[in-house]
Amino acid sequence: MDLLNCKDISELENFLNAFNQKIGIFGSLVISDDGLIILSSRDLSNNIDLESVAADAANIFNSDNNFYKEALLSLNEMKVYVTRMDDEKIKNSKSMIFISILPPNIRYYKRKINKIKNKIKLFFI
């Protein structure tokens, strides 16, 4: 499994940082189904334990009841939106998970996040 060599990962990181800045969110992560961080935006503050967030997100989707597609969690004074990136075209036997760390007062973010998820998938096809 050579997931990171599908495209230039620095290009994807720059794209993710621009996306975060454009819609006003704190940061984003792309993680494996096992909770390992594949990609994270540079905008995330040091106050957030990214490994714990990634592990918790993976735990939501790796339970025996694998019917969840998305979840909205609270982390201190932030929202954490977690969604699966399922696609049979991705060069990986497992799906990936997309995490966005949002301000508590943000609204209308799902459509924008779905657009970025689709663009990120193109890097892994």
Contacts in CASP RR format, 6 or more apart in sequence:
PFRMAT RR
TARGET T0000
AUTHOR 0000-0000-0000
METHOD contacts of the structure
MODEL  1
MDLLNCKDISELENFLNAFNQKIGIFGSLVISDDGLIILSSRDLSNNIDL
ESVAADAANIFNSDNNFYKEALLSLNEMKVYVTRMDDEKIKNSKSMIFIS
ILPPNIRYYKRKINKIKNKIKLFFI
1 92 0 8 1.000
1 93 0 8 1.000
2 91 0 8 1.000
3 32 0 8 1.000
3 38 0 8 1.000
3 91 0 8 1.000
3 92 0 8 1.000
3 124 0 8 1.000
4 38 0 8 1.000
6 91 0 8 1.000
6 123 0 8 1.000
6 124 0 8 1.000
6 125 0 8 1.000
7 123 0 8 1.000
7 124 0 8 1.000
9 39 0 8 1.000
11 123 0 8 1.000
12 39 0 8 1.000
12 120 0 8 1.000
12 123 0 8 1.000
13 39 0 8 1.000
13 41 0 8 1.000
13 42 0 8 1.000
15 119 0 8 1.000
15 120 0 8 1.000
16 28 0 8 1.000
16 30 0 8 1.000
16 39 0 8 1.000
16 41 0 8 1.000
16 116 0 8 1.000
16 120 0 8 1.000
17 41 0 8 1.000
17 42 0 8 1.000
17 43 0 8 1.000
19 28 0 8 1.000
19 112 0 8 1.000
19 116 0 8 1.000
20 26 0 8 1.000
20 27 0 8 1.000
20 28 0 8 1.000
20 41 0 8 1.000
20 43 0 8 1.000
21 43 0 8 1.000
23 109 0 8 1.000
23 112 0 8 1.000
24 103 0 8 1.000
24 106 0 8 1.000
25 100 0 8 1.000
25 101 0 8 1.000
25 102 0 8 1.000
25 103 0 8 1.000
25 106 0 8 1.000
25 109 0 8 1.000
26 43 0 8 1.000
26 44 0 8 1.000
26 45 0 8 1.000
26 48 0 8 1.000
26 78 0 8 1.000
26 101 0 8 1.000
26 102 0 8 1.000
26 103 0 8 1.000
27 40 0 8 1.000
27 41 0 8 1.000
27 43 0 8 1.000
27 44 0 8 1.000
27 100 0 8 1.000
27 101 0 8 1.000
28 40 0 8 1.000
28 41 0 8 1.000
28 98 0 8 1.000
28 99 0 8 1.000
28 100 0 8 1.000
28 101 0 8 1.000
28 116 0 8 1.000
29 37 0 8 1.000
29 39 0 8 1.000
29 40 0 8 1.000
29 41 0 8 1.000
29 44 0 8 1.000
29 50 0 8 1.000
29 53 0 8 1.000
29 54 0 8 1.000
29 98 0 8 1.000
29 99 0 8 1.000
29 101 0 8 1.000
30 37 0 8 1.000
30 38 0 8 1.000
30 39 0 8 1.000
30 40 0 8 1.000
30 85 0 8 1.000
30 96 0 8 1.000
30 97 0 8 1.000
30 98 0 8 1.000
30 99 0 8 1.000
30 120 0 8 1.000
31 37 0 8 1.000
31 38 0 8 1.000
31 54 0 8 1.000
31 57 0 8 1.000
31 58 0 8 1.000
31 96 0 8 1.000
31 97 0 8 1.000
31 99 0 8 1.000
32 38 0 8 1.000
32 58 0 8 1.000
32 94 0 8 1.000
32 96 0 8 1.000
32 97 0 8 1.000
33 58 0 8 1.000
33 61 0 8 1.000
33 62 0 8 1.000
33 94 0 8 1.000
33 95 0 8 1.000
33 96 0 8 1.000
33 97 0 8 1.000
34 58 0 8 1.000
34 62 0 8 1.000
34 94 0 8 1.000
35 54 0 8 1.000
35 55 0 8 1.000
35 57 0 8 1.000
35 58 0 8 1.000
35 97 0 8 1.000
36 54 0 8 1.000
37 50 0 8 1.000
37 51 0 8 1.000
37 54 0 8 1.000
38 96 0 8 1.000
40 50 0 8 1.000
44 50 0 8 1.000
44 101 0 8 1.000
47 76 0 8 1.000
48 75 0 8 1.000
48 101 0 8 1.000
53 75 0 8 1.000
53 80 0 8 1.000
53 99 0 8 1.000
53 101 0 8 1.000
54 97 0 8 1.000
54 99 0 8 1.000
56 73 0 8 1.000
57 71 0 8 1.000
57 80 0 8 1.000
57 82 0 8 1.000
57 97 0 8 1.000
57 99 0 8 1.000
58 97 0 8 1.000
60 68 0 8 1.000
60 71 0 8 1.000
60 82 0 8 1.000
61 68 0 8 1.000
61 82 0 8 1.000
61 84 0 8 1.000
61 97 0 8 1.000
68 84 0 8 1.000
69 83 0 8 1.000
69 84 0 8 1.000
70 81 0 8 1.000
70 82 0 8 1.000
70 83 0 8 1.000
70 84 0 8 1.000
71 81 0 8 1.000
71 82 0 8 1.000
71 83 0 8 1.000
72 79 0 8 1.000
72 80 0 8 1.000
72 81 0 8 1.000
72 82 0 8 1.000
73 79 0 8 1.000
73 80 0 8 1.000
73 81 0 8 1.000
73 82 0 8 1.000
74 80 0 8 1.000
75 101 0 8 1.000
77 104 0 8 1.000
78 101 0 8 1.000
78 102 0 8 1.000
78 103 0 8 1.000
78 104 0 8 1.000
79 101 0 8 1.000
79 102 0 8 1.000
79 103 0 8 1.000
79 104 0 8 1.000
79 106 0 8 1.000
80 99 0 8 1.000
80 100 0 8 1.000
80 101 0 8 1.000
80 102 0 8 1.000
81 99 0 8 1.000
81 100 0 8 1.000
81 102 0 8 1.000
81 109 0 8 1.000
81 110 0 8 1.000
81 113 0 8 1.000
82 97 0 8 1.000
82 98 0 8 1.000
82 99 0 8 1.000
83 97 0 8 1.000
83 98 0 8 1.000
83 113 0 8 1.000
83 117 0 8 1.000
84 95 0 8 1.000
84 96 0 8 1.000
84 97 0 8 1.000
84 98 0 8 1.000
85 95 0 8 1.000
85 96 0 8 1.000
85 97 0 8 1.000
85 98 0 8 1.000
85 117 0 8 1.000
85 120 0 8 1.000
85 121 0 8 1.000
86 95 0 8 1.000
87 95 0 8 1.000
87 121 0 8 1.000
87 125 0 8 1.000
89 121 0 8 1.000
89 125 0 8 1.000
90 96 0 8 1.000
90 121 0 8 1.000
90 124 0 8 1.000
90 125 0 8 1.000
91 124 0 8 1.000
91 125 0 8 1.000
92 124 0 8 1.000
96 124 0 8 1.000
98 113 0 8 1.000
98 116 0 8 1.000
98 117 0 8 1.000
98 120 0 8 1.000
100 109 0 8 1.000
100 113 0 8 1.000
102 109 0 8 1.000
END
